[in-house]
Amino acid sequence: MKKILYLALFLFALSGVSFAQDDQADQTEGGATKIRERLIEYIQQKLGLTKAEADKFGPVYIDYFKELRRTNQEFKGDRLVLQQKIAELRLRYRDQFKPIIGEKRSNDVFTHERDFIDQLRSMRQERRGDGRADKRFRSLLQ
């Protein structure tokens, strides 16, 4: 449960600036938007989606990501409720992913999401520590 909370808080922190203009069709090209795009690409690659699957999956995942951000904002004061709402959100979107990518891969979406965030967190810590990022993580943001 701690991992879910940390993931949610991390996503919220990264996406705060970029999503301020979501209602205006994502006109911003800030770092958070790039991270979100890289996250979607990373998940699509890890799941081995076909072009048709990726075209259907992307918009649904973006909706999930936006709703995750709203949930983080709405319940940031109550950690337990936040964790419950995130779990409910993931269950609902997993059901939306199933017809597009199948049951197994719909479960793997959140695992790959967590892996990506962990890699970003590691990269951030490395940059803070010695000013250099591990080469394998740099490719995530280039």
N, C-alpha and C positions, 0 to 999 in steps of 0.2 A: 504494500500500500504506500510506503514511503516513496518508492520509485515513481508511482503514478503521480503523487503530489509533486515531486521534484520535476518530473517531466512537464506536468501542467504549468507549473510556475515558470519553468525555463522557456517553454513555448510562449507563454504570456509575455515574458520579459522581452523576447526577441521580436515579437510581432506587434507590440504596442504602437510603435511609430508608423509602421507601414499600413496597418489596418484602419487608421484614422480616416482614410479616404476610400474605404471599400465601397461605400455607397455610390461613389463617383467612378465606378468601374476600374478600380485599381490603377489610377493614373500615376501613382508614385512608383519610382524605380529604386527605392531605398534598399538597404541591406536586408531587411526582413523579407521583402518581396523576393529577392534573389534566393534567400535561404529557403523560403517556401517552395519556389520553383525547383531548386536543387533537391529538396526533400521529396517532392513528387517524382522527379526523375529517378532518384535513388530507389524509391520504393518500386517504381515500375520496372526498373532494371532487375532488382532483387527478386521480384515476383515473376520475371520473365514474361511480361505481358506482350501480346501481339499489338500491332498498331491499332486495330479495331478495339481491343480491350482497353488499351491506354486512352484512346479517344473518349470512351465511355466512362472510364474510371476517374480521369483527371477532374472533371467538373464536380463529380460527387465527392471526391476527396477534398476539393477546395471548399465545398459547402460544409463538410465535416470540420475542416480546419477553422473556418470562420465561426462556426457554432461553438467549437472548443474555446476559442478566444472569448466569445461572449459569456460562456459559462464561467471561465476563469475570472472575468471581470465581475460578474454578478455575485459569485459566491466566494470571493477571495478572503472574506472575513471569517468564514466558517470552514475550516479544513475538512472536517468530516463530511459535511454536506457537499463540499466541492468534489471530494473523492467519489461520493455516491453519484453525483450528477455526471461526472466524467465517465464512470462505468456504464451508466444508463445510456449516455450518448454513444459510447463505443458499441454497445450491444445493438442499438438502433441502426447505426451506420454499417455495422458488420452485416446485418440483414440486407441492407441496400447494396453492399458490395457483392454478396453471394451470387445474384443472377448475372453479374458482369464477369466475375473472375473465379467463381466456384467457392465452395465452402472452405477448403484447406487454405487457399491463398487469402481468403477474406479474414481468416484468423491471423495469418502471418503479417498482414498490413501493420498492425500495431507493434509487433515485434521489430519489424524493420524500421518503423518510426522511432522506436526507443533506441535502436542501434545507431541511427543517424544522429539523434540528439546526444547520445553518449560520445560519439566521435567529435561532434562540435564542442562539447564540454571539455574533452581531452585537449583538443586543439587550443581552445581558449586558455586552459590552464598552462599549456606549454608556452604560449605566447606571453603570458604574464610572468612565467618563471624565467625564461632565458631569451625571450624575444624571437625564438624560432618555432615554427610549427612543423610537425612531422609531415614529410612529403606525401604520404598516402592520404592524409586528411586535407591537404591543400587542394587536391583535385575536386573535392566536394564543392568548393566555392568558386572555382575558376570557370 
